[in-house]
Amino acid sequence: MTINVTKPFLPPIEEYGEYLKGIWSREWLTNNGPLVNELELQLKRLLGLDHLLYLTNGTVALQLAIKALGLRGEVITTPFSYVATTSSLVWEGCTPVMADICPRTLNIDPDKIEEKLTEHTTAILATHVYGNPCDVDRIEGIARKHNVRVIYDAAHAFGTKVNGRSLFSYGDVSTTSFHATKLFHTIEGGAVVTPDPELLRLMAQMRNFGHVSPTEFGAVGINGKNSEMHAAMGLCNLKYVPDILAKRRILSSRYDEGLNGCAIRRPEIAKNCEYNYAYYAVVLESEEALVSVLDVLHLHNIVPRRYFFPSLSELKYVHDQSAPISEDISRRVLCLPLYNDLSFEEVDMICRLIKRALRY
Ligand SMILES: *Cc1c(COP(=O)(O)O)cnc(C)c1O
């Protein structure tokens, strides 16, 4: 049996079946259906948010945010993220400008953001890496001082709180993903969150082809709507979120114990936060160490993920930019298996194998 880096959470099939019966009786599959509305409502209530739009995926969420804010020119962003963070900028005609990361937290370094500001900068797009919050206070200060907008790619951030508030509540827009591999998922799915009701209205139009009414179009739109079947999975999964968060925390401390004394480093979690334990990342001493760990784990059908790799500064459509810290870390970082029904025995075995590979 293979142990992958992640395994999607599945609720009891009967619970999903109940929602399907409702869908069959209403014969309403998509286009702002009752389950989509219910999911948006429950998410806002659970996370204490004013505005949230449920979308097809986290990549469309990024594209919608960039489009609705009318971004052009240069957007300062992090090289240490999933490819969608950078590709969305390029897709929307913006130029990504890479500000290197802080080697301790692996999040974008506010000092490096300041160095990269020019008169062409229109926004900052930062990722809360592994659910660990960026320095939101400093980033907000920089943005206000230089009159640029802030988007957070909060795809990893479900359940993390900063200063007692959901991490989704920061920035002009926060985007997130509810993909099957994420801590909370709706199979495919995503959302945008904003404190600004005008921006919300615009993004709501844009998610539905720009429709204001059946015959009127208020803006250039796209199809970013999600379906009743997807929302149903979200409604089923939502009530397991407290269990999922608690389980991840326990499994993470089990890894901490098992890997104690190894030559690995772990990202430093922000002090003012309630962390969601979305990923268990380890930074090894060298790429050779990483390869030997991978070899031993693969031999035992354990498949961690080189995440994030490569550094986005090395994408062939990102020209002439270097981010030495991100490039160095991305070559030696691994996310270890972490999912709801991973057992202590499996974690212990993974730790033993890592120690063997590193010759302890
Ligand atoms: C998963 C992820 C995305 C993309 O979300 P999808 O829902 O898969 O489109 C974007 N950014 C980050 C950091 C992610 O982890």
The ligand as a MOL file (V3000), in Angstrom:
LIG
                    3D

  0  0  0     0  0            999 V3000
M  V30 BEGIN CTAB
M  V30 COUNTS 15 15 0 0 0
M  V30 BEGIN ATOM
M  V30 1 C -3.7600 24.6520 -4.5240 0
M  V30 2 C -3.1470 25.9720 -4.7140 0
M  V30 3 C -3.5700 26.8480 -5.7290 0
M  V30 4 C -4.5240 26.4460 -6.8130 0
M  V30 5 O -5.7930 26.1020 -6.3850 0
M  V30 6 P -6.7150 25.1890 -7.3270 0
M  V30 7 O -8.0070 25.1380 -6.5600 0
M  V30 8 O -6.0700 23.8640 -7.4520 0
M  V30 9 O -6.8610 25.9100 -8.6310 0
M  V30 10 C -3.0000 28.1140 -5.7830 0
M  V30 11 N -2.0540 28.4960 -4.9130 0
M  V30 12 C -1.6070 27.6790 -3.9320 0
M  V30 13 C -0.5640 28.1840 -2.9820 0
M  V30 14 C -2.1170 26.3880 -3.8270 0
M  V30 15 O -1.6380 25.5670 -2.8880 0
M  V30 END ATOM
M  V30 BEGIN BOND
M  V30 1 1 1 2
M  V30 2 1 2 3
M  V30 3 2 2 14
M  V30 4 1 3 4
M  V30 5 2 3 10
M  V30 6 1 4 5
M  V30 7 1 5 6
M  V30 8 2 6 7
M  V30 9 1 6 8
M  V30 10 1 6 9
M  V30 11 1 10 11
M  V30 12 2 11 12
M  V30 13 1 12 13
M  V30 14 1 12 14
M  V30 15 1 14 15
M  V30 END BOND
M  V30 END CTAB
M  END
